[in-house]
Amino acid sequence: MTRLLLCQIFVILLGGLRHENLLADQPSRTELKVSPDLGVSKVAISETGGLIAFACEVPVLRDDKRSRTQIRLFKMNDYKLITTIDCPGRLISSLQFTKDARYLLTCDSSGSCIVWNVKDKSKVGTFIGQNGEYSVAVITSDGRYVVINDEHGNCTFWDVATSKKIRELNDRKLACYAMIIKSDDSLVVMAGPSGRVTFIDVKSGRIQKDFDSMLGAIGSIALSPDNTKLLICGVSGTTLLWDIEGNFDIANWSTPKQRPLVCAFRSDGKQVAIGTVSGYIVLLSVDKEAKVVSMTLQSKGLMITGLIYLGTEKSFISCSLTEPNADLWKNWPD
């Protein structure tokens, strides 16, 4: 997965950046100073406590052999830096707060997952997946369990309090590039190189449902706030909006020139944002007749790997592995 992303970047650099449907009147973009010299790979916000976390690392296009990663915590109301956490590993693939903002989960691409105590920056637990394999992770909102999965389907469930592995699933059908957890902690949803999407019960480890998206490799997924819809982004540039209960696609669209890396739902569920390898952000909204209305924003950097909406606001933050700053976007028309 990591090699695939790097190859896509160099193809873009060789071919140049082009997109024919940029908005003439774009929403406002404000640069947020995140790091003096590191690229920003992931962003997460807390439901309580007003915190925002950025994963910062050596920019991927810089000729720098250092392995240096920091988690930088800011207050959301004024974007002032609170503290930094020096994090081992390279290429943070997962960054997530627990609901009470007491813990912060990080997972790097090699399968090393750490749960941090936000207050004193101590390690609550370290959980290792299949070392050396591209991995992603989620933590339940109450901070009790961690789930790690990798690109070969080695899925492990961990008890945070005891740091013990409680379950292990080894199945190529579970091969994973992206994983999320429902807001009620009941199910984890995973998708990866085969195009298959799988829902697994957190408590029992049993597969509740799965289906073939027919997209080929899937790079990113997102759940709607009401947990009824799933956004599925194929690395080829096709995206589906999926009805989970009805098991059918509500809408689909193709952006072949804009290969997606990350996606997110707005808090009201009426809009989605897709960050791409080339640095563009595609905004899509679906009306009652499932007609797709889109607009495209151009970020300063390449390789949008972090994207998150801010609470009930219509603004969102994007970040790029090639830039030390994040972008705050706001004031666009519905």
Secondary structure, DSSP 8 states (H G I E B T S, - for coil): -HHHHHHHHHHHHHH----S---SS--EEEEEE--SS-EEEEEEE-SSS-EEEEEEE--TTS------EEEEEEETTT--EEEEEEE-SSSEEEEEE-TTSSEEEEEETTSEEEEEETTT--EEEEEE-STTS-EEEEE-TTSSEEEEEETT-EEEEEETTTTEEEEEEE-GGG--SEEEE-TTSSEEEEE-TT-EEEEEETTT--EEEEEE-SSSSEEEEEE-TTSSEEEEEETTSEEEEEETTTTEEEEEEE-TTS-EEEEEE-TTSSEEEEEETTSEEEEEEE-TT--EEEEEEE-SSS-EEEEEE-TTSS-EEEEETT-SEEEEEE----
